[in-house]
Amino acid sequence: QKDLGHIKEALAPLYAQPALVPASPWLGSTVVKTPTVKISRSSAKWSGGGRVWQWVVQQKVGGSWATQVLPASQSSTNIKQNATAVAVTAIDRIGNASTPATVTLKN
């Protein structure tokens, strides 16, 4: 595919992090349970949340948060080397989000 006018290149900085589709509260407003997060040496593992469709996993490195949007079937990820915190949020099928489960890491 051709990138006429370099549109893809121009938009890349604006879409550097993944995003979620906004919640649809008119379809239901069920409270999504906060997941449980366990940290091992170089990975984060989580569970719970109820009927989860996606996980939002955020890692704080320096003063910035890096975001991953993962499918419900995935329940772990590697932790970035200099991460100081990890937050996991459960998202249901209609976009309702749990309270993030946040763990501060000791370096």
C-alpha distances in whole Angstrom, upper triangle without the diagonal:
4,7,9,12,12,12,11,13,16,16,16,20,21,19,21,23,22,24,25,26,29,32,33,37,38,37,39,40,42,42,40,42,42,40,43,41,42,42,42,42,38,37,37,38,38,40,41,40,41,38,35,31,30,31,30,31,32,33,35,35,37,36,33,32,29,27,26,26,27,28,31,32,31,34,34,32,33,34,33,36,37,37,40,39,37,37,36,35,35,33,34,32,32,32,35,36,39,40,39,41,41,42,43,43,46,44
4,6,9,9,10,10,12,14,15,15,19,20,19,21,23,23,25,27,27,30,33,35,38,39,39,41,42,43,44,42,44,43,42,44,43,44,43,44,43,40,39,39,40,41,42,43,42,43,40,37,34,32,33,32,33,33,34,35,35,37,36,33,32,29,28,28,27,29,30,34,34,34,37,36,34,34,36,34,37,38,37,40,40,38,38,37,37,37,35,36,34,34,33,37,37,40,42,40,42,42,43,44,44,46,45
4,6,5,6,6,8,10,11,12,16,16,16,18,21,21,22,25,25,28,31,33,37,38,37,40,40,42,42,40,42,41,41,43,41,43,42,43,42,38,37,38,39,39,41,42,40,42,39,36,33,31,31,30,31,31,32,33,32,34,33,30,29,27,26,26,26,28,29,33,34,33,36,35,33,33,34,32,35,35,35,38,37,36,36,35,35,35,33,35,33,33,32,35,35,38,39,38,40,40,41,42,42,44,43
4,5,7,9,10,11,13,14,17,18,18,20,23,23,25,27,27,29,33,34,38,39,39,41,42,44,44,43,45,44,44,46,44,46,45,46,45,42,41,41,42,42,44,45,43,44,42,39,35,33,34,33,34,33,35,36,35,36,35,32,32,30,29,29,29,31,32,36,37,36,39,39,36,37,37,36,38,38,38,41,40,39,38,38,37,38,36,37,35,35,34,37,37,40,42,40,43,42,44,44,45,47,46
4,5,8,9,9,11,13,16,16,18,19,23,23,24,27,27,29,33,35,38,39,39,42,42,44,44,43,45,44,44,46,44,46,45,46,46,42,41,41,43,43,45,46,44,45,43,40,36,34,35,33,34,33,34,35,34,35,34,31,31,29,29,29,29,32,33,37,38,37,40,39,37,37,37,35,38,38,37,40,39,38,38,38,37,38,36,38,36,36,34,37,37,40,41,40,42,42,43,44,44,46,45
4,6,5,6,9,10,13,14,15,16,20,21,22,25,26,28,32,33,37,38,38,40,41,42,42,41,43,41,41,43,41,43,42,43,42,38,38,38,39,40,42,43,41,43,41,37,34,32,32,30,31,30,31,31,31,31,31,28,28,26,25,26,26,29,31,35,36,34,37,36,33,33,34,32,34,34,34,36,36,35,35,35,35,36,34,36,34,34,32,35,35,38,39,37,39,39,40,40,40,43,41
4,5,5,6,9,11,11,12,14,17,18,19,22,22,24,28,30,33,35,35,37,37,39,39,37,40,39,38,41,39,41,40,41,41,37,36,36,38,38,39,40,38,40,38,34,31,29,30,28,29,28,29,30,29,30,29,26,26,24,23,24,24,27,29,32,34,33,35,34,32,32,33,31,33,33,33,35,34,33,33,33,32,33,31,32,31,31,29,32,32,35,36,34,37,36,38,39,39,42,41
4,5,5,6,10,10,10,12,15,15,17,20,20,23,27,29,32,34,34,35,36,37,37,35,37,36,36,38,36,38,37,38,38,34,33,33,34,34,36,37,36,37,35,32,28,26,27,25,26,25,26,27,27,28,27,24,23,21,21,21,21,23,25,29,30,29,32,31,28,29,29,27,30,30,30,32,32,30,30,30,29,30,28,30,29,29,27,30,30,33,34,32,34,34,35,36,36,39,38
4,6,5,8,10,10,11,15,16,18,21,23,25,29,31,34,36,36,38,38,39,39,37,39,37,36,38,36,38,37,38,37,33,33,33,35,35,37,39,37,39,37,34,31,28,28,26,26,25,26,26,25,26,26,23,23,20,21,21,22,25,27,31,32,30,33,31,29,29,29,26,29,29,28,31,31,30,30,30,30,31,30,32,31,31,29,32,31,34,35,32,35,34,35,35,35,38,36
4,6,7,8,10,11,15,17,18,21,22,24,28,30,33,35,35,37,37,39,38,36,38,37,37,39,37,39,37,39,38,35,34,34,36,36,38,39,37,39,37,34,31,28,28,26,26,25,26,26,26,26,25,22,22,21,21,22,23,26,28,32,33,32,34,33,30,30,30,28,30,30,29,31,31,30,30,30,30,32,30,32,31,31,29,31,31,33,34,32,35,34,35,35,36,38,37
4,6,5,7,9,12,13,14,17,18,20,24,26,29,31,32,33,33,35,34,33,35,33,33,36,34,36,35,37,36,33,32,31,33,33,35,36,34,36,34,30,27,25,25,22,23,22,24,24,24,25,23,20,20,18,18,19,20,23,25,28,30,29,31,30,27,28,28,26,29,28,27,29,29,28,27,27,27,28,26,28,28,27,25,28,27,30,30,29,31,31,33,33,33,36,35
4,5,5,6,10,11,13,17,18,21,24,27,30,32,32,34,33,34,34,32,34,32,31,33,31,33,32,33,33,29,28,28,30,30,33,34,32,34,33,29,26,23,23,21,21,20,21,21,21,22,21,18,18,16,15,16,18,20,23,27,28,26,28,27,24,25,24,22,25,25,24,26,26,25,25,25,25,27,25,28,27,27,25,27,26,29,29,27,29,29,30,30,30,33,32
4,6,5,9,12,13,17,19,21,24,27,30,32,33,34,33,34,33,32,33,31,31,33,31,32,31,33,32,29,28,28,30,30,32,34,32,34,33,30,27,24,23,20,20,19,19,19,19,19,18,15,15,14,15,16,18,21,24,27,29,27,29,27,24,24,24,21,24,23,22,24,24,23,23,24,24,26,25,28,28,28,25,27,26,28,28,26,28,27,28,28,29,31,30
4,6,8,10,11,15,16,18,21,24,27,29,30,31,30,32,31,29,31,29,30,32,30,32,31,33,33,30,29,28,30,30,32,32,30,32,31,28,25,22,22,19,20,18,19,20,20,20,19,16,15,14,14,16,17,20,23,26,28,27,28,27,25,25,25,23,25,24,23,25,24,23,23,23,23,25,23,26,26,25,22,24,23,26,26,24,27,26,28,28,29,32,31
4,6,7,8,12,14,16,19,22,25,27,27,29,28,29,29,27,29,27,27,29,27,30,29,31,31,27,26,25,27,27,28,29,27,29,28,25,22,19,19,16,17,16,18,18,19,20,19,15,14,12,12,13,14,17,20,23,25,23,25,24,22,23,22,21,24,23,22,24,23,21,21,21,20,22,20,23,23,22,20,22,21,24,24,22,25,24,26,27,28,30,30
4,7,9,13,16,18,21,24,27,30,30,30,29,30,29,27,28,26,26,28,26,27,26,28,28,24,23,23,25,25,27,29,27,29,28,25,22,19,18,15,15,14,15,15,16,17,16,13,12,10,10,11,13,16,19,22,24,22,23,22,19,20,19,17,20,20,19,21,20,19,19,19,20,21,21,23,24,24,21,23,22,24,24,21,23,22,24,24,25,27,27
4,6,10,13,15,18,21,24,27,27,27,26,27,26,23,24,23,22,24,22,24,23,25,25,22,21,20,21,21,24,25,23,26,25,21,19,16,14,11,12,10,12,13,14,16,15,11,10,7,6,8,9,13,16,19,21,19,20,19,17,17,17,16,19,19,17,19,17,16,15,16,16,18,17,20,21,21,18,20,18,20,20,18,20,19,21,22,22,25,25
4,7,10,13,15,19,21,24,24,24,23,24,23,21,22,21,20,23,21,24,23,25,26,23,21,19,20,20,22,23,21,23,22,18,16,12,12,9,11,11,13,15,17,19,18,14,12,9,7,7,7,10,13,16,18,16,18,18,16,17,18,17,21,21,19,21,19,16,15,15,14,15,14,17,17,17,15,17,16,18,19,17,19,19,21,23,23,27,27
4,7,9,12,15,18,21,20,21,20,21,21,19,21,20,20,22,22,24,25,27,28,25,23,21,21,20,22,22,20,22,20,17,14,12,12,9,12,12,15,17,19,21,20,16,13,12,9,9,8,11,13,16,19,18,19,19,18,20,20,20,24,23,21,22,20,18,16,15,13,14,12,15,15,14,12,14,13,16,17,16,19,19,22,23,25,28,29
4,6,8,12,14,17,17,17,17,18,18,16,18,18,18,21,21,24,25,27,29,26,23,21,21,20,20,20,17,19,17,14,11,9,10,9,12,13,17,19,21,24,22,19,16,14,11,10,8,11,12,14,17,17,18,19,19,21,22,22,26,26,23,24,21,18,16,14,12,12,9,11,11,11,8,11,10,14,16,15,18,19,22,24,26,30,30
4,7,9,12,14,14,15,15,17,17,16,19,20,20,24,24,27,28,31,32,30,27,25,24,22,22,22,19,19,17,15,12,11,13,12,16,17,20,23,25,27,26,22,19,18,15,14,11,13,14,15,19,19,21,22,22,25,25,26,29,29,26,28,25,22,19,17,14,14,10,11,10,9,7,10,11,15,17,17,21,22,25,28,29,33,34
4,7,9,12,12,13,13,15,16,15,18,19,20,24,24,28,29,32,34,31,28,26,25,23,23,22,19,19,18,15,14,13,14,13,17,18,21,23,26,28,26,23,20,19,16,16,14,16,16,17,21,21,23,24,24,27,27,27,31,31,27,28,25,22,19,18,14,14,11,11,11,8,6,9,10,14,16,17,20,22,25,28,30,33,35
4,6,9,9,10,9,11,12,12,16,17,19,22,23,27,29,32,34,32,29,26,25,22,22,20,16,17,15,14,12,12,14,14,17,19,23,24,28,30,27,25,22,21,18,18,15,17,17,17,20,21,22,24,25,28,28,29,32,32,29,29,26,23,19,17,14,13,9,9,9,6,4,6,8,12,14,16,19,21,25,28,30,34,35
4,6,6,7,8,11,13,14,18,19,21,25,26,30,32,35,37,35,32,29,28,25,24,22,18,18,16,15,14,15,17,17,21,23,26,28,31,33,31,28,25,25,22,21,18,19,19,19,22,24,25,27,28,31,31,32,36,36,32,33,29,26,23,21,17,15,12,10,9,6,6,8,11,14,17,19,22,25,28,31,34,37,39
4,5,5,5,9,11,13,16,18,21,25,26,30,32,36,38,36,33,30,29,25,24,22,18,17,16,16,16,17,18,19,22,24,27,29,32,34,32,29,27,27,23,23,20,22,21,20,24,25,26,28,29,32,32,34,37,37,33,33,30,27,23,21,17,16,13,11,11,7,8,7,11,14,16,19,22,25,28,31,34,38,40
4,6,7,11,14,16,19,22,24,28,30,34,36,39,42,40,37,33,32,29,27,24,21,20,18,18,18,19,22,22,26,27,31,33,36,38,36,33,30,30,27,26,23,24,23,23,26,28,29,31,32,36,36,37,41,40,37,37,33,31,27,25,21,19,16,14,13,9,11,11,15,17,20,22,26,28,32,35,38,41,43
4,7,10,13,14,18,21,23,26,28,32,34,38,40,38,35,32,30,27,25,22,19,17,15,16,15,17,20,21,25,27,30,33,36,38,36,33,30,30,26,25,22,22,21,20,23,25,26,29,31,34,35,36,40,40,36,37,33,30,26,24,20,17,14,12,10,7,10,10,14,17,20,22,25,28,31,34,37,41,43
4,6,9,11,15,18,20,24,26,30,32,36,38,37,33,30,28,25,23,20,16,15,13,14,15,17,19,20,24,26,29,31,35,37,35,33,29,29,26,25,22,22,21,19,23,25,25,28,30,33,33,35,39,39,35,35,31,28,25,22,18,16,13,10,10,7,10,8,12,14,17,20,23,26,29,32,35,39,41
4,6,9,12,15,18,21,24,28,30,34,36,35,32,28,26,23,21,18,14,14,13,14,15,16,18,19,22,24,27,29,33,35,33,30,27,27,24,24,21,22,21,19,23,24,24,27,28,32,32,34,37,37,33,32,29,26,22,20,16,14,12,10,11,9,9,7,10,11,14,17,20,23,26,29,32,36,38
4,6,9,13,15,19,21,25,28,31,34,33,30,26,24,20,18,15,12,10,10,12,13,15,16,18,21,23,26,29,32,35,33,31,27,27,24,23,21,21,19,17,21,22,22,25,27,30,30,33,36,36,32,31,28,25,21,18,15,12,11,9,11,9,10,7,9,10,13,16,18,21,25,28,31,34,37
4,6,9,12,16,18,22,25,28,32,31,27,24,22,18,16,13,9,9,10,11,14,15,15,16,19,21,24,26,30,32,30,28,25,25,22,22,20,20,19,17,20,21,20,23,25,28,28,30,33,33,29,28,24,22,18,16,12,10,10,9,12,11,11,7,8,7,9,13,15,18,21,25,28,31,34
4,7,9,13,15,19,22,25,28,27,24,20,18,14,13,10,6,7,8,8,11,12,12,13,16,18,21,23,27,29,28,26,23,23,19,19,16,16,16,13,17,17,16,19,21,24,24,27,30,30,26,26,22,19,15,12,9,7,7,7,10,11,10,7,6,5,8,10,12,16,19,22,25,28,31
4,6,9,13,16,19,23,26,25,22,18,16,12,10,7,4,6,9,9,13,13,12,14,15,18,20,23,26,29,28,26,22,23,20,19,17,17,17,14,17,17,15,18,20,23,23,26,29,29,25,24,20,17,14,11,9,7,9,10,14,14,13,10,9,6,7,9,10,14,17,20,23,26,29
4,7,9,13,16,19,23,22,19,15,14,10,9,7,5,9,11,11,14,13,11,12,13,15,17,19,23,25,24,23,19,20,18,17,16,16,16,14,17,16,14,16,18,20,20,23,25,25,21,20,17,14,11,8,7,7,10,12,15,16,14,12,9,5,5,6,6,10,13,16,19,22,25
4,6,10,13,16,20,19,16,12,10,6,6,5,5,8,11,10,13,12,10,11,11,14,16,18,22,24,24,22,19,19,17,16,15,14,14,12,14,13,10,12,15,17,17,20,23,23,20,19,15,12,10,7,7,7,10,12,16,17,16,14,11,8,8,8,6,10,12,15,17,21,23
4,7,10,13,17,17,14,10,8,5,5,6,8,11,14,13,16,15,12,13,12,14,16,18,21,24,24,23,20,20,18,17,17,16,16,14,15,14,11,12,14,16,16,19,22,22,19,18,15,12,10,8,10,10,14,16,19,21,19,17,14,11,11,10,7,9,10,14,15,18,21
4,7,10,13,13,10,7,6,4,7,9,11,14,17,15,17,15,12,12,11,12,13,15,18,21,22,20,17,17,16,15,16,15,16,14,15,13,10,9,11,13,12,16,18,18,15,15,12,9,8,7,10,11,15,18,21,23,21,19,16,13,12,10,7,8,8,11,12,15,18
4,7,10,11,9,6,5,6,9,12,14,17,20,18,20,18,15,15,13,14,14,16,18,21,23,22,19,19,18,17,18,17,18,17,17,14,11,9,11,12,12,15,17,18,15,14,12,10,11,10,14,15,19,21,24,26,24,23,20,17,16,13,10,10,8,11,11,14,16
4,7,8,6,5,6,9,12,15,17,20,23,20,22,20,16,16,13,14,12,14,16,19,21,20,18,17,17,17,19,17,19,18,18,15,12,10,10,10,9,12,13,14,12,12,10,9,11,12,15,17,21,23,26,28,26,25,22,19,18,15,12,11,8,10,8,11,13
4,6,5,6,8,11,14,18,20,23,25,23,24,22,19,19,16,16,15,16,17,20,23,22,20,19,19,19,21,19,21,20,20,16,13,11,11,10,9,12,13,14,13,14,13,12,14,15,19,20,24,26,29,31,29,28,25,23,22,19,16,14,12,13,10,12,13
4,6,9,11,14,18,21,23,26,28,26,27,24,21,21,17,17,15,16,16,19,22,21,20,19,20,19,22,21,23,23,22,18,16,13,12,9,8,11,10,12,12,13,13,13,16,17,21,23,26,29,32,34,31,31,27,26,24,21,18,16,13,13,10,11,11
4,7,10,14,17,21,23,26,27,24,25,22,19,18,15,15,12,14,14,17,20,19,17,16,17,16,19,18,20,21,20,16,14,11,9,6,5,8,8,11,10,12,12,12,15,16,19,21,24,27,29,32,29,29,26,24,24,20,18,16,14,14,11,12,12
4,7,10,14,17,19,22,23,20,21,18,15,15,12,13,11,14,15,18,20,19,17,15,15,14,16,15,17,17,16,13,10,7,6,4,5,9,10,13,11,13,12,10,13,13,16,18,21,24,26,28,26,26,23,21,21,17,15,14,12,13,11,14,14
4,7,10,14,15,19,20,17,18,16,12,12,9,11,10,13,15,18,20,18,15,14,14,13,14,13,15,15,15,11,8,5,6,6,6,10,12,14,11,13,11,8,10,9,13,14,18,20,23,25,23,22,19,18,17,14,12,11,10,12,11,14,15
4,7,11,13,16,17,15,16,14,11,13,10,13,13,16,18,22,23,21,18,17,16,14,15,13,14,12,12,9,6,4,7,9,10,14,16,18,15,16,14,10,11,9,12,13,16,19,21,24,22,21,18,17,17,14,11,12,11,14,14,17,18
4,7,9,12,14,12,14,12,9,11,10,13,14,17,20,23,24,22,18,18,16,14,14,12,13,11,11,9,5,6,9,12,13,16,19,20,17,17,14,11,10,8,10,10,13,15,18,21,19,18,15,13,14,11,9,11,11,15,15,18,21
4,7,9,11,10,13,12,10,13,12,16,17,20,23,27,27,25,21,21,18,16,15,13,13,10,10,10,7,9,12,15,16,20,23,24,21,21,18,14,13,10,11,9,13,14,17,19,18,17,15,13,14,13,11,13,14,18,19,22,24
4,6,9,8,12,12,11,13,14,17,19,22,25,29,28,27,23,22,20,18,17,15,14,10,12,12,10,13,16,19,20,23,26,27,23,23,20,16,14,11,10,8,11,12,15,17,17,15,13,11,12,12,11,14,16,19,21,24,27
4,6,6,10,10,9,12,13,16,19,22,25,28,28,25,22,21,18,17,15,14,13,10,12,13,11,14,17,20,21,24,27,27,24,23,20,16,13,10,8,6,8,9,12,14,13,11,9,7,10,10,10,14,16,20,22,25,28
4,6,9,11,12,15,17,20,23,25,29,32,31,29,25,25,21,20,17,16,14,10,13,14,13,16,19,23,24,27,30,31,27,27,23,20,17,14,12,8,10,8,11,13,13,12,11,10,13,14,14,18,20,24,26,29,32
4,7,9,11,14,17,20,23,26,30,33,32,29,26,25,21,19,16,14,12,9,11,14,14,17,20,24,25,28,31,32,28,29,25,22,19,15,13,9,8,6,8,11,11,11,11,11,14,16,16,20,22,26,28,31,33
4,6,7,11,13,17,20,23,26,29,29,26,22,21,17,15,12,11,9,6,9,11,11,14,17,20,22,24,28,29,25,26,22,19,16,12,10,6,6,5,7,10,10,10,9,10,13,13,14,18,20,24,25,29,31
4,7,10,13,17,20,23,26,29,29,26,22,20,16,14,10,9,6,5,8,10,12,15,17,20,22,24,28,29,26,27,23,20,17,13,11,8,6,5,5,9,9,10,10,12,15,15,17,19,22,25,27,30,32
4,7,10,13,16,20,22,26,25,22,18,16,13,10,7,6,5,5,8,9,10,12,14,17,18,20,24,25,22,23,20,16,14,10,9,6,5,7,8,10,9,10,10,11,14,13,14,17,19,22,23,27,29
4,6,10,13,16,19,22,22,19,15,14,10,8,6,5,6,6,9,8,8,10,11,14,15,17,21,22,18,19,16,13,10,7,6,5,6,9,11,13,11,11,9,10,12,10,11,13,15,18,20,23,25
4,6,10,13,16,19,19,15,12,10,7,6,5,6,9,10,13,11,11,11,11,14,14,15,19,19,16,17,14,10,8,6,5,7,7,11,13,14,11,12,9,10,11,9,10,12,14,17,18,22,23
4,7,10,13,16,16,13,10,8,6,5,6,8,11,12,14,11,10,9,8,11,10,12,15,16,12,14,11,7,6,5,7,9,11,14,17,18,15,15,12,12,12,9,10,10,11,14,15,18,19
4,7,10,13,13,10,6,5,4,6,9,11,14,15,17,14,14,12,10,11,10,10,14,13,10,11,8,6,5,6,9,12,13,17,20,20,17,17,14,14,13,10,10,9,11,12,13,16,17
4,6,10,10,8,5,5,7,9,12,13,17,18,20,16,15,13,10,10,8,7,10,9,6,7,6,5,6,9,12,15,17,21,23,24,21,21,17,17,16,12,12,10,10,10,10,13,14
4,6,7,6,4,6,9,12,15,17,21,22,23,20,19,16,14,13,10,9,11,8,5,6,5,6,8,12,14,18,20,24,26,27,23,23,20,19,17,14,13,10,10,9,10,12,12
4,6,6,6,8,11,14,17,19,23,24,26,22,21,18,15,13,10,8,9,6,4,6,8,9,12,15,18,21,23,27,29,30,26,26,23,23,21,17,17,14,13,11,11,13,12
4,6,8,10,14,17,20,23,26,28,29,26,25,22,19,17,14,11,11,8,7,8,10,12,15,18,21,24,26,30,32,32,29,29,25,25,23,19,19,16,15,13,12,13,12
4,7,10,13,17,20,23,26,28,30,27,25,23,20,19,16,14,14,11,10,9,11,13,14,18,20,23,25,29,31,31,27,27,24,24,21,18,19,16,16,14,14,16,15
4,7,10,13,17,19,23,25,27,24,23,21,18,17,14,12,14,11,10,10,10,12,13,16,17,21,22,26,28,28,24,24,21,21,20,17,18,15,16,14,15,17,17
4,6,10,13,16,19,21,23,20,19,18,15,15,12,11,14,12,9,10,9,9,10,12,14,17,18,22,24,24,21,21,18,18,17,14,15,12,13,13,14,17,17
4,7,10,13,17,19,21,18,17,16,13,13,11,10,13,12,10,12,11,10,10,12,14,16,17,21,23,23,20,21,18,19,18,15,16,14,15,15,15,18,18
4,7,10,13,16,17,15,15,14,12,13,12,12,15,15,12,14,12,10,9,10,11,13,14,17,19,20,16,17,15,16,16,13,14,13,15,16,17,20,20
4,6,10,12,14,11,12,11,9,11,12,12,16,16,14,16,14,11,10,10,11,12,13,16,17,18,16,17,15,16,16,14,15,15,16,18,18,21,22
4,7,10,12,10,12,12,11,14,15,16,19,20,17,19,17,13,12,10,10,10,10,12,13,15,12,14,13,14,16,13,15,16,18,20,21,24,25
4,7,8,7,9,9,9,13,14,16,20,21,19,20,18,14,13,10,10,10,10,12,13,15,14,15,14,15,17,15,15,17,18,21,21,25,26
4,5,6,9,11,12,15,17,19,23,25,22,24,21,17,16,13,12,10,10,11,11,14,13,15,14,15,18,16,17,19,21,24,24,28,29
4,5,7,10,13,16,18,21,24,26,23,24,21,18,16,12,11,9,9,9,10,14,13,14,13,14,16,15,16,18,20,23,24,27,29
4,6,10,12,16,18,21,24,26,24,25,23,19,18,14,14,12,13,13,13,17,17,18,17,17,20,18,18,20,21,25,25,28,29
4,6,8,12,14,17,21,23,20,22,19,16,15,12,13,12,13,14,15,19,18,19,17,17,19,17,16,18,19,22,21,25,26
4,7,11,13,16,19,21,18,20,17,14,13,10,12,11,13,15,17,20,19,19,17,16,17,15,14,15,16,19,19,22,23
4,7,9,13,16,18,15,17,15,12,12,10,13,13,15,18,20,23,21,21,18,17,18,15,14,14,14,17,16,19,20
4,6,9,12,15,13,15,13,10,12,11,14,15,17,20,21,24,22,22,19,19,19,16,15,15,14,16,15,18,18
4,6,9,12,11,13,13,11,13,13,16,18,20,23,25,27,25,25,22,22,22,18,17,16,14,15,13,16,15
4,6,8,7,10,9,8,11,12,16,18,21,24,26,28,25,25,22,21,20,17,15,13,12,12,10,12,12
4,6,5,9,10,10,13,14,18,20,23,26,28,30,27,27,24,23,22,19,17,15,14,13,11,13,12
4,6,9,11,12,15,18,21,24,26,30,32,33,30,31,27,26,25,21,20,17,15,14,11,12,9
4,6,9,11,15,18,21,24,26,30,32,34,30,30,27,26,24,20,19,16,14,12,10,10,8
4,6,7,11,14,17,20,23,27,29,30,27,27,23,22,20,17,16,12,11,9,7,9,8
4,7,10,14,17,21,23,27,30,31,27,27,23,21,19,16,14,11,9,6,5,7,7
4,7,10,13,17,20,23,26,27,24,23,19,18,15,12,10,7,6,4,5,9,10
4,7,10,14,16,20,23,24,21,20,16,15,13,10,8,6,5,7,8,11,13
4,7,10,13,17,20,21,17,16,13,11,10,6,5,4,6,9,11,14,16
4,7,10,13,16,18,15,14,10,9,9,5,5,7,9,12,14,17,19
4,7,10,13,14,11,10,7,6,6,4,6,9,12,15,17,21,23
4,7,10,12,9,8,6,5,8,8,9,12,15,18,20,24,26
4,7,8,6,6,5,7,10,10,12,15,18,21,23,27,29
4,6,5,5,7,9,12,13,15,19,22,25,27,31,33
4,6,8,10,12,16,17,19,22,25,28,30,34,36
4,6,9,12,16,17,20,23,26,29,31,35,37
4,6,10,13,14,17,20,23,26,28,32,34
4,7,10,12,15,18,21,24,27,31,33
4,7,8,11,14,18,21,23,27,29
4,6,9,12,15,18,21,25,27
4,6,9,13,16,19,22,25
4,6,10,12,15,19,21
4,7,10,13,16,19
4,7,10,13,16
4,6,10,13
4,7,10
4,6
4
